[in-house]
Amino acid sequence: PQRATGRAERPVERRFSMPNSPSTESGIAFLDFEKQWEAALAEALGDRYRCDSITRANNASLLALATDRSTQQRVIVKGFNLQAVPAGMTLRLQQKAVLLQEISCNNLPEYLAPVTDPARLFLIARYVPGERLSEWTKENPLSVLEALSVGRSLFSALNALHERDILHGDLKPENILLNKSDGQTIATLVDIGPSLQTCLEGAQSEETLSTAWYLSPEQAGSIDHDLGPFSDLYAAGAVLFLALSGRPPFEGDSVGEILFAHMTAPAPELRALGLEIPRALDELVQRLLRKDPRDRYQSAKAVQADLEAIQAALERGECDPKVVIGGHDVRCSLTEPAFVARTRELETIDRMIARTQEGHGGLVIVEAESGGGKSRLLAEIARQAAQRGVWVLRGEKSNDVGHRPLQILDGVIEGLASATRANPRLTESLRSALGSEHAALA
């Protein structure tokens, strides 16, 4: 699988590894490339910029921190060795370097005039201070309001890029810098420049794993679909999932396991993890993480509009905003409808759950025509119950229910059996609670 890669645009620890090369040679290779790039920087940029430190260097690319001699402002320099770039990519690199200068967005770094010579291209951006999202979320996830503010910043930046037909291609928490402004958490999306392709196979490292956590199925080559804005939106959805839960949506011990999960496993629902998150926000993240690009949001602007609507409703005091997710999007295919217009039903169920917790049993019948949303309502009931510590067991009818009427309890029995295998003490607890009814029920 191939990916477009980039590096965080702030100084980080100096390290370099070459896939399929012995680690003892990696440091030597880094020093050799560092000397070559230092000479190239002095020749191409020496009159305007002073190189302060080189963060990364290899045969194809460079990342360095420099100072503008005229203003004493710090800048990030990304260099590309055009001789190591496929011929068809050189023109795209030069074109995107020009387009980046035309973008004006508070959530993106300011790009200055690029410097080119026959052999190299240097992209130069104003240095952006801040703490990486990956560091910010190490201790605790963001609050809902913090995540909404970060999300609005992130999709504002993506909208500005996509309007210029520029894909980020390596969107992950390491490339998102956070700062506090007027009591709000503001995000800046860095490392926007054109990126060279690198292979995720070969040497396994923390960096390759962290990249795989946010890679869309089409970008990983898992499905046959062109890359587009929806690839960045998928990665942004995975970032939002991390910001709210403290973990990526798909995990594994290897890049292969993670990519396979991206392709096959459904993204966990945040509310099913026991997080107190508005239903609309959970649905928004779920839509961003659809496997098929056509089923996701199609524009960053639409996501930004939904995030703003959710935040406005929360600030008005609505605990569960009734926002129709995807209402501002222009769709090219049908997708699962938003969960709306079920307030009365949910209030009834909520009262029944409360009675159950007090020790009073009850029965609720959910009835609707085919396609009326029964399954969706039951799934929401199960999530709400689980959040309140209620044990949910599921039975399901089948076509054979006329001949085997008690088959509807098979799922309940399997749930009980699994729970007692995991916790043998539960068996005696149930036996005691059932008393004389135990034998009849068995």
C-alpha positions, -999 to 999 in steps of 0.1 A, spaced: 0 0 0 12 35 -9 5 68 9 12 104 5 34 114 34 45 146 51 61 158 83 49 179 111 59 216 105 75 222 139 108 211 153 109 176 166 135 152 177 161 144 151 158 109 139 159 91 106 154 55 95 156 39 61 133 10 54 151 -22 46 184 -7 58 204 -17 89 199 7 117 236 12 121 237 26 86 207 49 91 226 75 112 254 76 87 230 81 59 213 109 78 246 127 83 255 123 46 222 137 34 222 164 61 255 177 47 242 176 11 211 195 21 230 221 42 251 229 11 220 231 -11 202 254 15 232 277 17 234 280 -21 196 285 -28 184 303 4 215 316 21 209 353 11 174 353 26 172 325 52 196 311 78 192 274 85 189 267 122 184 230 124 175 200 101 147 178 114 147 153 86 168 146 56 170 118 30 178 116 -6 144 128 -17 133 154 8 142 177 37 125 193 66 143 222 84 138 251 107 152 284 95 151 322 102 142 349 78 172 372 79 152 404 71 124 399 97 140 374 121 108 354 119 111 316 120 100 295 90 97 259 80 115 248 49 105 217 30 129 207 3 124 183 -26 152 167 -47 135 168 -81 160 143 -95 146 117 -71 110 125 -80 92 108 -108 91 130 -139 53 133 -138 53 146 -103 77 175 -108 51 197 -126 25 189 -99 50 199 -72 57 232 -88 20 239 -95 9 232 -59 38 253 -46 22 282 -64 -13 274 -53 -4 273 -16 6 309 -18 -29 319 -28 -46 304 2 -55 326 31 -70 308 61 -65 313 98 -62 276 103 -34 271 79 2 284 80 11 312 56 31 300 26 58 323 12 72 323 -23 89 290 -32 125 288 -43 134 266 -72 165 256 -92 170 229 -118 176 203 -92 155 213 -62 123 229 -50 119 245 -16 86 253 0 87 279 28 60 285 54 57 307 85 65 287 116 34 280 137 38 275 175 15 251 193 12 217 209 5 187 187 -30 171 191 -12 138 196 5 152 227 -26 170 239 -47 138 240 -21 116 257 -36 122 291 -73 128 284 -96 131 254 -109 165 245 -143 177 259 -172 178 234 -169 216 231 -131 214 226 -135 187 200 -162 208 182 -139 238 182 -109 217 169 -132 201 143 -144 234 130 -108 246 126 -98 214 109 -126 214 83 -122 251 77 -85 244 67 -95 214 46 -122 235 28 -96 261 19 -73 234 6 -99 215 -14 -112 247 -30 -77 249 -46 -78 212 -55 -51 204 -29 -52 173 -9 -34 171 24 -27 133 21 -12 128 56 -37 142 80 -30 129 115 -28 143 151 10 150 147 1 175 119 -24 194 140 -12 221 163 -35 234 191 -35 268 208 -59 285 232 -76 317 219 -104 336 238 -111 305 258 -114 283 227 -91 256 215 -80 265 179 -63 241 156 -38 248 128 -33 221 101 3 220 91 25 200 66 2 210 37 29 208 10 31 183 -17 44 150 -4 64 122 -18 51 86 -18 66 63 8 59 26 14 43 14 46 57 -20 42 92 -30 54 105 -15 86 78 -13 113 79 17 135 57 38 157 55 64 128 42 39 103 16 26 127 4 62 136 1 69 99 -19 37 92 -44 47 120 -57 76 99 -54 62 63 -85 59 42 -91 25 25 -86 40 -10 -54 57 0 -40 25 14 -49 8 -18 -74 -15 -1 -103 -5 -24 -102 6 -60 -112 42 -59 -95 75 -69 -82 98 -42 -102 129 -36 -113 153 -8 -133 125 8 -99 108 16 -89 137 37 -124 138 53 -120 101 63 -87 109 80 -103 139 97 -131 116 110 -105 93 125 -88 123 141 -121 134 156 -127 99 169 -93 100 187 -99 135 200 -132 124 216 -123 89 228 -85 90 233 -79 61 209 -80 57 171 -110 39 156 -90 10 143 -61 -6 162 -37 -35 156 -2 -48 162 9 -43 126 2 -20 97 -14 -49 79 -39 -55 107 -48 -18 109 -53 -14 72 -74 -46 71 -96 -32 99 -100 1 79 -113 -20 50 -136 -45 68 -144 -35 104 -172 -11 112 -161 20 131 -171 17 168 -199 41 178 -186 66 203 -218 64 224 -215 26 225 -181 31 242 -199 47 271 -190 83 261 -215 110 268 -215 125 233 -244 141 215 -260 116 191 -256 140 162 -219 143 167 -215 105 169 -234 102 136 -212 129 120 -181 109 129 -197 77 117 -205 93 83 -169 105 79 -157 69 85 -178 52 59 -159 26 39 -172 36 5 -161 72 -3 -194 79 -20 -212 73 14 -191 98 33 -194 135 34 -185 150 1 -172 184 12 -154 198 42 -178 228 41 -208 205 48 -190 190 79 -181 224 92 -217 235 89 -230 205 109 -204 210 136 -214 247 139 -251 237 142 -243 211 169 -221 236 189 -248 263 186 -275 240 199 -253 229 228 -246 265 237 -284 271 237 -287 245 264 -298 215 243 -283 183 257 -290 163 226 -291 186 195 -316 176 168 -293 183 139 -299 165 106 -265 152 98 -255 157 61 -282 182 55 -258 207 39 -240 181 18 -244 175 -19 -247 137 -23 -240 115 -52 -256 84 -36 -282 74 -11 -269 68 25 -283 59 59 -307 87 70 -301 108 101 -316 96 134 -343 123 140 -379 128 150 -377 101 178 -378 123 208 -411 110 223 -402 74 218 -367 79 234 -383 97 264 -406 67 269 -378 42 267 -357 64 290 -384 62 317 -386 24 313 -348 21 317 -350 41 349 -378 18 362 -357 -12 353 -328 2 373 -351 6 403 -360 -31 401 -394 -28 382 -396 -49 351 -416 -39 320 -423 -45 284 -421 -22 254 -434 -31 219 -418 -11 190 -441 -13 159 -436 2 125 -439 -7 88 -409 -22 71 -382 4 68 -398 26 95 -366 26 116 -373 -1 142 -338 -15 141 -323 19 143 -344 28 174 -336 -4 191 -299 1 185 -302 36 201 -321 21 231 -293 -4 236 -267 23 235 -286 45 260 -291 15 283 -254 5 282 -244 40 290 -265 38 322 -250 5 333 -279 -17 321 -270 -52 308 -284 -56 273 -292 -91 259 -305 -95 224 -328 -121 209 -339 -122 173 -368 -137 155 -364 -160 125 -386 -175 98 -388 -207 118 -404 -190 148 -437 -208 141 -422 -242 146 -397 -232 173 -413 -203 192 -386 -202 219 -359 -197 193 -364 -160 198 -345 -165 231 -314 -181 216 -295 -148 215 -304 -141 251 -292 -175 262 -259 -171 244 -255 -137 260 -261 -153 295 -237 -181 287 -209 -158 275 -213 -136 306 -212 -165 330 -181 -180 313 -164 -147 318 -176 -143 354 -184 -177 371 -198 -159 402 -226 -145 380 -240 -181 378 -246 -183 415 -259 -147 416 -285 -155 390 -295 -188 406 -300 -170 439 -320 -142 423 -343 -166 404 -350 -187 435 -377 -213 429 -382 -202 393 -347 -213 384 -357 -249 374 -387 -239 354 -367 -213 335 -339 -237 328 
